[in-house]
Amino acid sequence: MRLRVNPITCEGHGLCAELLPELIQLDDWGYPIFDDAEVPRQLEAHARRAVAACPTLALALERGAVAAPKPGARK
């Protein structure tokens, strides 16, 4: 699972960072910043709660697809 934010919809309320500080920080204007890393299984419930609490529905939790190897990459 991966977190995604819609930057157009997000209004910088910061509730997501309060509910999931392990993964989400806020920039100087209050907008969420986080790595595009996989959400650890032990934090998935907290991530779902942060997504559900977003007042503008800008935060989403999506199943992360396994990236295909780049052409020419060694196995």
N, CA, C, O and CB atoms as a CASP TS submission, in Angstrom:
PFRMAT TS
TARGET T0000
AUTHOR 0000-0000-0000
METHOD Language model
MODEL 1
PARENT N/A
ATOM      1  N   MET     1       0.848  -1.172   0.000  1.00  0.00           N
ATOM      2  CA  MET     1       0.000   0.000   0.000  1.00  0.00           C
ATOM      3  C   MET     1       0.898   1.242   0.000  1.00  0.00           C
ATOM      4  O   MET     1       1.947   1.270   0.644  1.00  0.00           O
ATOM      5  CB  MET     1      -0.967  -0.005   1.227  1.00  0.00           C
ATOM      6  N   ARG     2       0.463   2.257  -0.732  1.00  0.00           N
ATOM      7  CA  ARG     2       1.197   3.515  -0.812  1.00  0.00           C
ATOM      8  C   ARG     2       0.244   4.681  -0.615  1.00  0.00           C
ATOM      9  O   ARG     2      -0.911   4.636  -1.037  1.00  0.00           O
ATOM     10  CB  ARG     2       1.932   3.639  -2.161  1.00  0.00           C
ATOM     11  N   LEU     3       0.741   5.717   0.026  1.00  0.00           N
ATOM     12  CA  LEU     3      -0.041   6.940   0.190  1.00  0.00           C
ATOM     13  C   LEU     3       0.105   7.801  -1.050  1.00  0.00           C
ATOM     14  O   LEU     3       1.181   7.868  -1.645  1.00  0.00           O
ATOM     15  CB  LEU     3       0.401   7.721   1.451  1.00  0.00           C
ATOM     16  N   ARG     4      -0.966   8.452  -1.435  1.00  0.00           N
ATOM     17  CA  ARG     4      -0.958   9.410  -2.538  1.00  0.00           C
ATOM     18  C   ARG     4      -1.720  10.641  -2.070  1.00  0.00           C
ATOM     19  O   ARG     4      -2.689  10.533  -1.319  1.00  0.00           O
ATOM     20  CB  ARG     4      -1.593   8.801  -3.849  1.00  0.00           C
ATOM     21  N   VAL     5      -1.278  11.805  -2.517  1.00  0.00           N
ATOM     22  CA  VAL     5      -1.997  13.033  -2.204  1.00  0.00           C
ATOM     23  C   VAL     5      -2.317  13.751  -3.507  1.00  0.00           C
ATOM     24  O   VAL     5      -1.486  13.814  -4.413  1.00  0.00           O
ATOM     25  CB  VAL     5      -1.169  13.947  -1.250  1.00  0.00           C
ATOM     26  N   ASN     6      -3.512  14.283  -3.592  1.00  0.00           N
ATOM     27  CA  ASN     6      -3.902  15.095  -4.732  1.00  0.00           C
ATOM     28  C   ASN     6      -3.544  16.536  -4.374  1.00  0.00           C
ATOM     29  O   ASN     6      -4.227  17.149  -3.553  1.00  0.00           O
ATOM     30  CB  ASN     6      -5.442  14.934  -5.078  1.00  0.00           C
ATOM     31  N   PRO     7      -2.490  17.085  -4.973  1.00  0.00           N
ATOM     32  CA  PRO     7      -2.041  18.425  -4.592  1.00  0.00           C
ATOM     33  C   PRO     7      -3.034  19.529  -4.944  1.00  0.00           C
ATOM     34  O   PRO     7      -2.972  20.618  -4.372  1.00  0.00           O
ATOM     35  CB  PRO     7      -0.729  18.717  -5.251  1.00  0.00           C
ATOM     36  N   ILE     8      -3.933  19.269  -5.860  1.00  0.00           N
ATOM     37  CA  ILE     8      -4.932  20.276  -6.230  1.00  0.00           C
ATOM     38  C   ILE     8      -6.039  20.334  -5.185  1.00  0.00           C
ATOM     39  O   ILE     8      -6.524  21.415  -4.850  1.00  0.00           O
ATOM     40  CB  ILE     8      -5.528  19.969  -7.622  1.00  0.00           C
ATOM     41  N   THR     9      -6.436  19.183  -4.672  1.00  0.00           N
ATOM     42  CA  THR     9      -7.514  19.102  -3.692  1.00  0.00           C
ATOM     43  C   THR     9      -7.060  19.464  -2.283  1.00  0.00           C
ATOM     44  O   THR     9      -7.835  20.009  -1.498  1.00  0.00           O
ATOM     45  CB  THR     9      -8.098  17.715  -3.692  1.00  0.00           C
ATOM     46  N   CYS    10      -5.801  19.160  -1.963  1.00  0.00           N
ATOM     47  CA  CYS    10      -5.286  19.386  -0.611  1.00  0.00           C
ATOM     48  C   CYS    10      -5.268  20.877  -0.275  1.00  0.00           C
ATOM     49  O   CYS    10      -4.809  21.700  -1.067  1.00  0.00           O
ATOM     50  CB  CYS    10      -3.873  18.795  -0.469  1.00  0.00           C
ATOM     51  N   GLU    11      -5.772  21.205   0.906  1.00  0.00           N
ATOM     52  CA  GLU    11      -5.796  22.594   1.379  1.00  0.00           C
ATOM     53  C   GLU    11      -4.844  22.820   2.548  1.00  0.00           C
ATOM     54  O   GLU    11      -4.834  23.899   3.140  1.00  0.00           O
ATOM     55  CB  GLU    11      -7.209  22.982   1.788  1.00  0.00           C
ATOM     56  N   GLY    12      -4.053  21.818   2.879  1.00  0.00           N
ATOM     57  CA  GLY    12      -3.042  21.979   3.918  1.00  0.00           C
ATOM     58  C   GLY    12      -3.576  22.049   5.332  1.00  0.00           C
ATOM     59  O   GLY    12      -3.036  22.789   6.154  1.00  0.00           O
ATOM     60  N   HIS    13      -4.615  21.306   5.637  1.00  0.00           N
ATOM     61  CA  HIS    13      -5.149  21.287   6.996  1.00  0.00           C
ATOM     62  C   HIS    13      -4.187  20.625   7.981  1.00  0.00           C
ATOM     63  O   HIS    13      -4.146  20.999   9.153  1.00  0.00           O
ATOM     64  CB  HIS    13      -6.487  20.566   7.019  1.00  0.00           C
ATOM     65  N   GLY    14      -3.414  19.642   7.513  1.00  0.00           N
ATOM     66  CA  GLY    14      -2.404  18.998   8.350  1.00  0.00           C
ATOM     67  C   GLY    14      -2.899  17.883   9.240  1.00  0.00           C
ATOM     68  O   GLY    14      -2.128  17.344  10.034  1.00  0.00           O
ATOM     69  N   LEU    15      -4.150  17.527   9.130  1.00  0.00           N
ATOM     70  CA  LEU    15      -4.699  16.467   9.968  1.00  0.00           C
ATOM     71  C   LEU    15      -4.008  15.132   9.704  1.00  0.00           C
ATOM     72  O   LEU    15      -3.816  14.340  10.627  1.00  0.00           O
ATOM     73  CB  LEU    15      -6.199  16.333   9.731  1.00  0.00           C
ATOM     74  N   CYS    16      -3.637  14.881   8.462  1.00  0.00           N
ATOM     75  CA  CYS    16      -2.978  13.611   8.120  1.00  0.00           C
ATOM     76  C   CYS    16      -1.654  13.459   8.866  1.00  0.00           C
ATOM     77  O   CYS    16      -1.319  12.366   9.322  1.00  0.00           O
ATOM     78  CB  CYS    16      -2.738  13.522   6.601  1.00  0.00           C
ATOM     79  N   ALA    17      -0.911  14.538   8.990  1.00  0.00           N
ATOM     80  CA  ALA    17       0.375  14.482   9.698  1.00  0.00           C
ATOM     81  C   ALA    17       0.178  14.282  11.192  1.00  0.00           C
ATOM     82  O   ALA    17       1.012  13.665  11.853  1.00  0.00           O
ATOM     83  CB  ALA    17       1.179  15.759   9.450  1.00  0.00           C
ATOM     84  N   GLU    18      -0.907  14.795  11.718  1.00  0.00           N
ATOM     85  CA  GLU    18      -1.200  14.572  13.138  1.00  0.00           C
ATOM     86  C   GLU    18      -1.551  13.121  13.405  1.00  0.00           C
ATOM     87  O   GLU    18      -1.202  12.576  14.452  1.00  0.00           O
ATOM     88  CB  GLU    18      -2.342  15.474  13.598  1.00  0.00           C
ATOM     89  N   LEU    19      -2.249  12.485  12.450  1.00  0.00           N
ATOM     90  CA  LEU    19      -2.694  11.103  12.624  1.00  0.00           C
ATOM     91  C   LEU    19      -1.645  10.078  12.212  1.00  0.00           C
ATOM     92  O   LEU    19      -1.697   8.929  12.654  1.00  0.00           O
ATOM     93  CB  LEU    19      -3.949  10.872  11.835  1.00  0.00           C
ATOM     94  N   LEU    20      -0.693  10.478  11.372  1.00  0.00           N
ATOM     95  CA  LEU    20       0.306   9.545  10.874  1.00  0.00           C
ATOM     96  C   LEU    20       1.689  10.215  10.823  1.00  0.00           C
ATOM     97  O   LEU    20       2.293  10.315   9.755  1.00  0.00           O
ATOM     98  CB  LEU    20      -0.096   9.022   9.477  1.00  0.00           C
ATOM     99  N   PRO    21       2.179  10.669  11.973  1.00  0.00           N
ATOM    100  CA  PRO    21       3.462  11.394  11.976  1.00  0.00           C
ATOM    101  C   PRO    21       4.655  10.513  11.624  1.00  0.00           C
ATOM    102  O   PRO    21       5.720  11.028  11.284  1.00  0.00           O
ATOM    103  CB  PRO    21       3.693  12.016  13.331  1.00  0.00           C
ATOM    104  N   GLU    22       4.494   9.195  11.698  1.00  0.00           N
ATOM    105  CA  GLU    22       5.582   8.287  11.349  1.00  0.00           C
ATOM    106  C   GLU    22       5.923   8.367   9.861  1.00  0.00           C
ATOM    107  O   GLU    22       7.056   8.086   9.469  1.00  0.00           O
ATOM    108  CB  GLU    22       5.210   6.854  11.724  1.00  0.00           C
ATOM    109  N   LEU    23       4.948   8.749   9.029  1.00  0.00           N
ATOM    110  CA  LEU    23       5.149   8.769   7.586  1.00  0.00           C
ATOM    111  C   LEU    23       4.958  10.135   6.943  1.00  0.00           C
ATOM    112  O   LEU    23       5.516  10.396   5.878  1.00  0.00           O
ATOM    113  CB  LEU    23       4.224   7.805   6.951  1.00  0.00           C
ATOM    114  N   ILE    24       4.179  11.013   7.572  1.00  0.00           N
ATOM    115  CA  ILE    24       3.830  12.285   6.939  1.00  0.00           C
ATOM    116  C   ILE    24       4.360  13.457   7.758  1.00  0.00           C
ATOM    117  O   ILE    24       4.113  13.558   8.960  1.00  0.00           O
ATOM    118  CB  ILE    24       2.307  12.404   6.767  1.00  0.00           C
ATOM    119  N   GLN    25       5.082  14.328   7.093  1.00  0.00           N
ATOM    120  CA  GLN    25       5.507  15.600   7.689  1.00  0.00           C
ATOM    121  C   GLN    25       4.818  16.715   6.912  1.00  0.00           C
ATOM    122  O   GLN    25       4.229  16.475   5.857  1.00  0.00           O
ATOM    123  CB  GLN    25       7.084  15.767   7.661  1.00  0.00           C
ATOM    124  N   LEU    26       4.893  17.919   7.433  1.00  0.00           N
ATOM    125  CA  LEU    26       4.290  19.066   6.762  1.00  0.00           C
ATOM    126  C   LEU    26       5.379  20.013   6.294  1.00  0.00           C
ATOM    127  O   LEU    26       6.401  20.183   6.960  1.00  0.00           O
ATOM    128  CB  LEU    26       3.300  19.797   7.694  1.00  0.00           C
ATOM    129  N   ASP    27       5.150  20.628   5.138  1.00  0.00           N
ATOM    130  CA  ASP    27       6.095  21.631   4.671  1.00  0.00           C
ATOM    131  C   ASP    27       5.805  22.962   5.379  1.00  0.00           C
ATOM    132  O   ASP    27       4.944  23.013   6.257  1.00  0.00           O
ATOM    133  CB  ASP    27       6.011  21.792   3.120  1.00  0.00           C
ATOM    134  N   ASP    28       6.493  24.005   5.020  1.00  0.00           N
ATOM    135  CA  ASP    28       6.340  25.298   5.688  1.00  0.00           C
ATOM    136  C   ASP    28       4.938  25.896   5.558  1.00  0.00           C
ATOM    137  O   ASP    28       4.562  26.765   6.345  1.00  0.00           O
ATOM    138  CB  ASP    28       7.341  26.267   5.135  1.00  0.00           C
ATOM    139  N   TRP    29       4.172  25.445   4.585  1.00  0.00           N
ATOM    140  CA  TRP    29       2.822  25.970   4.360  1.00  0.00           C
ATOM    141  C   TRP    29       1.739  25.029   4.866  1.00  0.00           C
ATOM    142  O   TRP    29       0.551  25.305   4.699  1.00  0.00           O
ATOM    143  CB  TRP    29       2.609  26.236   2.887  1.00  0.00           C
ATOM    144  N   GLY    30       2.140  23.916   5.487  1.00  0.00           N
ATOM    145  CA  GLY    30       1.175  22.986   6.062  1.00  0.00           C
ATOM    146  C   GLY    30       0.734  21.867   5.149  1.00  0.00           C
ATOM    147  O   GLY    30      -0.203  21.136   5.473  1.00  0.00           O
ATOM    148  N   TYR    31       1.399  21.717   3.999  1.00  0.00           N
ATOM    149  CA  TYR    31       1.029  20.658   3.067  1.00  0.00           C
ATOM    150  C   TYR    31       1.844  19.396   3.352  1.00  0.00           C
ATOM    151  O   TYR    31       3.009  19.485   3.738  1.00  0.00           O
ATOM    152  CB  TYR    31       1.240  21.120   1.607  1.00  0.00           C
ATOM    153  N   PRO    32       1.237  18.225   3.164  1.00  0.00           N
ATOM    154  CA  PRO    32       1.924  16.972   3.501  1.00  0.00           C
ATOM    155  C   PRO    32       3.063  16.647   2.541  1.00  0.00           C
ATOM    156  O   PRO    32       2.967  16.857   1.332  1.00  0.00           O
ATOM    157  CB  PRO    32       0.934  15.827   3.511  1.00  0.00           C
ATOM    158  N   ILE    33       4.132  16.133   3.115  1.00  0.00           N
ATOM    159  CA  ILE    33       5.231  15.601   2.328  1.00  0.00           C
ATOM    160  C   ILE    33       5.574  14.230   2.902  1.00  0.00           C
ATOM    161  O   ILE    33       5.628  14.047   4.118  1.00  0.00           O
ATOM    162  CB  ILE    33       6.477  16.564   2.342  1.00  0.00           C
ATOM    163  N   PHE    34       5.804  13.277   2.013  1.00  0.00           N
ATOM    164  CA  PHE    34       6.157  11.926   2.436  1.00  0.00           C
ATOM    165  C   PHE    34       6.826  11.221   1.284  1.00  0.00           C
ATOM    166  O   PHE    34       6.676  11.604   0.124  1.00  0.00           O
ATOM    167  CB  PHE    34       4.913  11.139   2.918  1.00  0.00           C
ATOM    168  N   ASP    35       7.572  10.175   1.624  1.00  0.00           N
ATOM    169  CA  ASP    35       8.240   9.362   0.611  1.00  0.00           C
ATOM    170  C   ASP    35       7.205   8.534  -0.141  1.00  0.00           C
ATOM    171  O   ASP    35       6.108   8.269   0.351  1.00  0.00           O
ATOM    172  CB  ASP    35       9.310   8.445   1.255  1.00  0.00           C
ATOM    173  N   ASP    36       7.586   8.144  -1.327  1.00  0.00           N
ATOM    174  CA  ASP    36       6.729   7.261  -2.113  1.00  0.00           C
ATOM    175  C   ASP    36       7.020   5.805  -1.758  1.00  0.00           C
ATOM    176  O   ASP    36       6.946   4.914  -2.605  1.00  0.00           O
ATOM    177  CB  ASP    36       6.934   7.503  -3.629  1.00  0.00           C
ATOM    178  N   ALA    37       7.347   5.588  -0.509  1.00  0.00           N
ATOM    179  CA  ALA    37       7.677   4.245  -0.050  1.00  0.00           C
ATOM    180  C   ALA    37       6.409   3.508   0.354  1.00  0.00           C
ATOM    181  O   ALA    37       5.358   4.108   0.578  1.00  0.00           O
ATOM    182  CB  ALA    37       8.668   4.296   1.126  1.00  0.00           C
ATOM    183  N   GLU    38       6.537   2.228   0.437  1.00  0.00           N
ATOM    184  CA  GLU    38       5.425   1.397   0.861  1.00  0.00           C
ATOM    185  C   GLU    38       5.087   1.665   2.335  1.00  0.00           C
ATOM    186  O   GLU    38       5.978   1.842   3.166  1.00  0.00           O
ATOM    187  CB  GLU    38       5.757  -0.092   0.643  1.00  0.00           C
ATOM    188  N   VAL    39       3.796   1.692   2.638  1.00  0.00           N
ATOM    189  CA  VAL    39       3.352   1.864   4.026  1.00  0.00           C
ATOM    190  C   VAL    39       3.587   0.546   4.750  1.00  0.00           C
ATOM    191  O   VAL    39       3.085  -0.489   4.313  1.00  0.00           O
ATOM    192  CB  VAL    39       1.832   2.297   4.105  1.00  0.00           C
ATOM    193  N   PRO    40       4.340   0.561   5.846  1.00  0.00           N
ATOM    194  CA  PRO    40       4.563  -0.687   6.591  1.00  0.00           C
ATOM    195  C   PRO    40       3.240  -1.282   7.069  1.00  0.00           C
ATOM    196  O   PRO    40       2.319  -0.555   7.442  1.00  0.00           O
ATOM    197  CB  PRO    40       5.494  -0.439   7.795  1.00  0.00           C
ATOM    198  N   ARG    41       3.160  -2.592   7.053  1.00  0.00           N
ATOM    199  CA  ARG    41       1.915  -3.281   7.427  1.00  0.00           C
ATOM    200  C   ARG    41       1.403  -2.844   8.800  1.00  0.00           C
ATOM    201  O   ARG    41       0.196  -2.706   8.995  1.00  0.00           O
ATOM    202  CB  ARG    41       2.131  -4.794   7.420  1.00  0.00           C
ATOM    203  N   GLN    42       2.309  -2.627   9.744  1.00  0.00           N
ATOM    204  CA  GLN    42       1.882  -2.246  11.088  1.00  0.00           C
ATOM    205  C   GLN    42       1.287  -0.833  11.139  1.00  0.00           C
ATOM    206  O   GLN    42       0.661  -0.470  12.135  1.00  0.00           O
ATOM    207  CB  GLN    42       3.058  -2.340  12.042  1.00  0.00           C
ATOM    208  N   LEU    43       1.472  -0.031  10.083  1.00  0.00           N
ATOM    209  CA  LEU    43       0.906   1.325  10.056  1.00  0.00           C
ATOM    210  C   LEU    43      -0.284   1.455   9.101  1.00  0.00           C
ATOM    211  O   LEU    43      -0.834   2.546   8.957  1.00  0.00           O
ATOM    212  CB  LEU    43       1.981   2.320   9.659  1.00  0.00           C
ATOM    213  N   GLU    44      -0.687   0.368   8.452  1.00  0.00           N
ATOM    214  CA  GLU    44      -1.782   0.447   7.487  1.00  0.00           C
ATOM    215  C   GLU    44      -3.084   0.930   8.111  1.00  0.00           C
ATOM    216  O   GLU    44      -3.793   1.724   7.493  1.00  0.00           O
ATOM    217  CB  GLU    44      -2.000  -0.901   6.849  1.00  0.00           C
ATOM    218  N   ALA    45      -3.419   0.482   9.303  1.00  0.00           N
ATOM    219  CA  ALA    45      -4.657   0.926   9.955  1.00  0.00           C
ATOM    220  C   ALA    45      -4.604   2.421  10.247  1.00  0.00           C
ATOM    221  O   ALA    45      -5.602   3.124  10.087  1.00  0.00           O
ATOM    222  CB  ALA    45      -4.897   0.138  11.261  1.00  0.00           C
ATOM    223  N   HIS    46      -3.449   2.904  10.672  1.00  0.00           N
ATOM    224  CA  HIS    46      -3.291   4.338  10.934  1.00  0.00           C
ATOM    225  C   HIS    46      -3.377   5.128   9.632  1.00  0.00           C
ATOM    226  O   HIS    46      -3.943   6.221   9.601  1.00  0.00           O
ATOM    227  CB  HIS    46      -1.946   4.618  11.643  1.00  0.00           C
ATOM    228  N   ALA    47      -2.817   4.579   8.560  1.00  0.00           N
ATOM    229  CA  ALA    47      -2.885   5.246   7.262  1.00  0.00           C
ATOM    230  C   ALA    47      -4.332   5.331   6.777  1.00  0.00           C
ATOM    231  O   ALA    47      -4.751   6.357   6.240  1.00  0.00           O
ATOM    232  CB  ALA    47      -2.018   4.503   6.229  1.00  0.00           C
ATOM    233  N   ARG    48      -5.086   4.261   6.966  1.00  0.00           N
ATOM    234  CA  ARG    48      -6.509   4.281   6.571  1.00  0.00           C
ATOM    235  C   ARG    48      -7.284   5.331   7.374  1.00  0.00           C
ATOM    236  O   ARG    48      -8.160   6.011   6.841  1.00  0.00           O
ATOM    237  CB  ARG    48      -7.150   2.882   6.774  1.00  0.00           C
ATOM    238  N   ARG    49      -6.952   5.451   8.643  1.00  0.00           N
ATOM    239  CA  ARG    49      -7.620   6.441   9.480  1.00  0.00           C
ATOM    240  C   ARG    49      -7.287   7.862   9.011  1.00  0.00           C
ATOM    241  O   ARG    49      -8.165   8.725   8.992  1.00  0.00           O
ATOM    242  CB  ARG    49      -7.217   6.255  10.955  1.00  0.00           C
ATOM    243  N   ALA    50      -6.040   8.111   8.637  1.00  0.00           N
ATOM    244  CA  ALA    50      -5.638   9.426   8.130  1.00  0.00           C
ATOM    245  C   ALA    50      -6.347   9.742   6.817  1.00  0.00           C
ATOM    246  O   ALA    50      -6.785  10.872   6.600  1.00  0.00           O
ATOM    247  CB  ALA    50      -4.114   9.484   7.934  1.00  0.00           C
ATOM    248  N   VAL    51      -6.459   8.742   5.942  1.00  0.00           N
ATOM    249  CA  VAL    51      -7.164   8.931   4.667  1.00  0.00           C
ATOM    250  C   VAL    51      -8.633   9.259   4.926  1.00  0.00           C
ATOM    251  O   VAL    51      -9.177  10.174   4.308  1.00  0.00           O
ATOM    252  CB  VAL    51      -7.042   7.663   3.776  1.00  0.00           C
ATOM    253  N   ALA    52      -9.268   8.538   5.815  1.00  0.00           N
ATOM    254  CA  ALA    52     -10.691   8.750   6.112  1.00  0.00           C
ATOM    255  C   ALA    52     -10.940  10.111   6.761  1.00  0.00           C
ATOM    256  O   ALA    52     -12.017  10.685   6.601  1.00  0.00           O
ATOM    257  CB  ALA    52     -11.209   7.641   7.027  1.00  0.00           C
ATOM    258  N   ALA    53      -9.952  10.628   7.492  1.00  0.00           N
ATOM    259  CA  ALA    53     -10.133  11.890   8.212  1.00  0.00           C
ATOM    260  C   ALA    53      -9.841  13.123   7.361  1.00  0.00           C
ATOM    261  O   ALA    53     -10.132  14.241   7.789  1.00  0.00           O
ATOM    262  CB  ALA    53      -9.252  11.907   9.426  1.00  0.00           C
ATOM    263  N   CYS    54      -9.279  12.949   6.181  1.00  0.00           N
ATOM    264  CA  CYS    54      -8.928  14.102   5.341  1.00  0.00           C
ATOM    265  C   CYS    54     -10.191  14.874   4.968  1.00  0.00           C
ATOM    266  O   CYS    54     -11.081  14.325   4.319  1.00  0.00           O
ATOM    267  CB  CYS    54      -8.173  13.645   4.059  1.00  0.00           C
ATOM    268  N   PRO    55     -10.278  16.149   5.374  1.00  0.00           N
ATOM    269  CA  PRO    55     -11.501  16.906   5.119  1.00  0.00           C
ATOM    270  C   PRO    55     -11.758  17.213   3.648  1.00  0.00           C
ATOM    271  O   PRO    55     -12.896  17.496   3.275  1.00  0.00           O
ATOM    272  CB  PRO    55     -11.453  18.181   5.875  1.00  0.00           C
ATOM    273  N   THR    56     -10.736  17.166   2.809  1.00  0.00           N
ATOM    274  CA  THR    56     -10.933  17.442   1.381  1.00  0.00           C
ATOM    275  C   THR    56     -10.791  16.192   0.513  1.00  0.00           C
ATOM    276  O   THR    56     -10.815  16.282  -0.715  1.00  0.00           O
ATOM    277  CB  THR    56      -9.940  18.493   0.918  1.00  0.00           C
ATOM    278  N   LEU    57     -10.645  15.033   1.143  1.00  0.00           N
ATOM    279  CA  LEU    57     -10.493  13.754   0.434  1.00  0.00           C
ATOM    280  C   LEU    57      -9.295  13.765  -0.512  1.00  0.00           C
ATOM    281  O   LEU    57      -9.329  13.136  -1.570  1.00  0.00           O
ATOM    282  CB  LEU    57     -11.764  13.432  -0.350  1.00  0.00           C
ATOM    283  N   ALA    58      -8.241  14.477  -0.131  1.00  0.00           N
ATOM    284  CA  ALA    58      -7.055  14.594  -0.973  1.00  0.00           C
ATOM    285  C   ALA    58      -6.070  13.452  -0.769  1.00  0.00           C
ATOM    286  O   ALA    58      -5.191  13.236  -1.603  1.00  0.00           O
ATOM    287  CB  ALA    58      -6.367  15.901  -0.705  1.00  0.00           C
ATOM    288  N   LEU    59      -6.206  12.732   0.314  1.00  0.00           N
ATOM    289  CA  LEU    59      -5.273  11.658   0.632  1.00  0.00           C
ATOM    290  C   LEU    59      -5.892  10.319   0.250  1.00  0.00           C
ATOM    291  O   LEU    59      -7.075  10.081   0.491  1.00  0.00           O
ATOM    292  CB  LEU    59      -4.896  11.679   2.136  1.00  0.00           C
ATOM    293  N   ALA    60      -5.088   9.450  -0.345  1.00  0.00           N
ATOM    294  CA  ALA    60      -5.578   8.138  -0.755  1.00  0.00           C
ATOM    295  C   ALA    60      -4.539   7.088  -0.394  1.00  0.00           C
ATOM    296  O   ALA    60      -3.346   7.376  -0.297  1.00  0.00           O
ATOM    297  CB  ALA    60      -5.890   8.105  -2.277  1.00  0.00           C
ATOM    298  N   LEU    61      -5.007   5.887  -0.201  1.00  0.00           N
ATOM    299  CA  LEU    61      -4.150   4.737   0.051  1.00  0.00           C
ATOM    300  C   LEU    61      -4.388   3.771  -1.096  1.00  0.00           C
ATOM    301  O   LEU    61      -5.502   3.285  -1.293  1.00  0.00           O
ATOM    302  CB  LEU    61      -4.444   4.069   1.458  1.00  0.00           C
ATOM    303  N   GLU    62      -3.332   3.497  -1.851  1.00  0.00           N
ATOM    304  CA  GLU    62      -3.466   2.663  -3.042  1.00  0.00           C
ATOM    305  C   GLU    62      -2.569   1.449  -2.936  1.00  0.00           C
ATOM    306  O   GLU    62      -1.520   1.482  -2.292  1.00  0.00           O
ATOM    307  CB  GLU    62      -3.133   3.460  -4.306  1.00  0.00           C
ATOM    308  N   ARG    63      -2.992   0.398  -3.566  1.00  0.00           N
ATOM    309  CA  ARG    63      -2.142  -0.793  -3.640  1.00  0.00           C
ATOM    310  C   ARG    63      -0.973  -0.462  -4.551  1.00  0.00           C
ATOM    311  O   ARG    63      -1.163  -0.007  -5.679  1.00  0.00           O
ATOM    312  CB  ARG    63      -2.938  -2.050  -4.165  1.00  0.00           C
ATOM    313  N   GLY    64       0.232  -0.691  -4.059  1.00  0.00           N
ATOM    314  CA  GLY    64       1.429  -0.407  -4.847  1.00  0.00           C
ATOM    315  C   GLY    64       1.719  -1.536  -5.814  1.00  0.00           C
ATOM    316  O   GLY    64       1.811  -2.700  -5.423  1.00  0.00           O
ATOM    317  N   ALA    65       1.861  -1.183  -7.065  1.00  0.00           N
ATOM    318  CA  ALA    65       2.211  -2.182  -8.065  1.00  0.00           C
ATOM    319  C   ALA    65       3.706  -2.432  -8.009  1.00  0.00           C
ATOM    320  O   ALA    65       4.494  -1.531  -7.721  1.00  0.00           O
ATOM    321  CB  ALA    65       1.779  -1.732  -9.484  1.00  0.00           C
ATOM    322  N   VAL    66       4.074  -3.642  -8.281  1.00  0.00           N
ATOM    323  CA  VAL    66       5.492  -3.974  -8.324  1.00  0.00           C
ATOM    324  C   VAL    66       6.060  -3.356  -9.586  1.00  0.00           C
ATOM    325  O   VAL    66       5.543  -3.581 -10.681  1.00  0.00           O
ATOM    326  CB  VAL    66       5.730  -5.525  -8.286  1.00  0.00           C
ATOM    327  N   ALA    67       7.123  -2.579  -9.439  1.00  0.00           N
ATOM    328  CA  ALA    67       7.723  -1.907 -10.576  1.00  0.00           C
ATOM    329  C   ALA    67       8.381  -2.917 -11.510  1.00  0.00           C
ATOM    330  O   ALA    67       9.060  -3.847 -11.075  1.00  0.00           O
ATOM    331  CB  ALA    67       8.743  -0.871 -10.105  1.00  0.00           C
ATOM    332  N   ALA    68       8.164  -2.711 -12.788  1.00  0.00           N
ATOM    333  CA  ALA    68       8.791  -3.584 -13.778  1.00  0.00           C
ATOM    334  C   ALA    68      10.264  -3.221 -13.885  1.00  0.00           C
ATOM    335  O   ALA    68      10.623  -2.052 -13.741  1.00  0.00           O
ATOM    336  CB  ALA    68       8.086  -3.466 -15.166  1.00  0.00           C
ATOM    337  N   PRO    69      11.111  -4.191 -14.133  1.00  0.00           N
ATOM    338  CA  PRO    69      12.529  -3.870 -14.261  1.00  0.00           C
ATOM    339  C   PRO    69      12.773  -2.987 -15.464  1.00  0.00           C
ATOM    340  O   PRO    69      12.094  -3.111 -16.483  1.00  0.00           O
ATOM    341  CB  PRO    69      13.363  -5.141 -14.366  1.00  0.00           C
ATOM    342  N   LYS    70      13.735  -2.102 -15.347  1.00  0.00           N
ATOM    343  CA  LYS    70      14.069  -1.203 -16.444  1.00  0.00           C
ATOM    344  C   LYS    70      14.795  -1.989 -17.522  1.00  0.00           C
ATOM    345  O   LYS    70      15.530  -2.930 -17.224  1.00  0.00           O
ATOM    346  CB  LYS    70      14.934  -0.013 -15.950  1.00  0.00           C
ATOM    347  N   PRO    71      14.587  -1.599 -18.783  1.00  0.00           N
ATOM    348  CA  PRO    71      15.285  -2.301 -19.876  1.00  0.00           C
ATOM    349  C   PRO    71      16.797  -2.238 -19.655  1.00  0.00           C
ATOM    350  O   PRO    71      17.357  -1.189 -19.338  1.00  0.00           O
ATOM    351  CB  PRO    71      14.915  -1.680 -21.261  1.00  0.00           C
ATOM    352  N   GLY    72      17.422  -3.365 -19.829  1.00  0.00           N
ATOM    353  CA  GLY    72      18.867  -3.417 -19.660  1.00  0.00           C
ATOM    354  C   GLY    72      19.332  -3.623 -18.237  1.00  0.00           C
ATOM    355  O   GLY    72      20.531  -3.771 -17.998  1.00  0.00           O
ATOM    356  N   ALA    73      18.398  -3.637 -17.265  1.00  0.00           N
ATOM    357  CA  ALA    73      18.773  -3.825 -15.858  1.00  0.00           C
ATOM    358  C   ALA    73      19.156  -5.273 -15.637  1.00  0.00           C
ATOM    359  O   ALA    73      18.550  -6.183 -16.204  1.00  0.00           O
ATOM    360  CB  ALA    73      17.616  -3.414 -14.904  1.00  0.00           C
ATOM    361  N   ARG    74      20.159  -5.477 -14.815  1.00  0.00           N
ATOM    362  CA  ARG    74      20.587  -6.837 -14.495  1.00  0.00           C
ATOM    363  C   ARG    74      19.698  -7.421 -13.416  1.00  0.00           C
ATOM    364  O   ARG    74      19.208  -6.704 -12.544  1.00  0.00           O
ATOM    365  CB  ARG    74      22.058  -6.858 -14.046  1.00  0.00           C
ATOM    366  N   LYS    75      19.500  -8.691 -13.476  1.00  0.00           N
ATOM    367  CA  LYS    75      18.661  -9.375 -12.484  1.00  0.00           C
ATOM    368  C   LYS    75      19.489  -9.825 -11.331  1.00  0.00           C
ATOM    369  O   LYS    75      18.965 -10.422 -10.391  1.00  0.00           O
ATOM    370  CB  LYS    75      17.937 -10.563 -13.093  1.00  0.00           C
TER
END
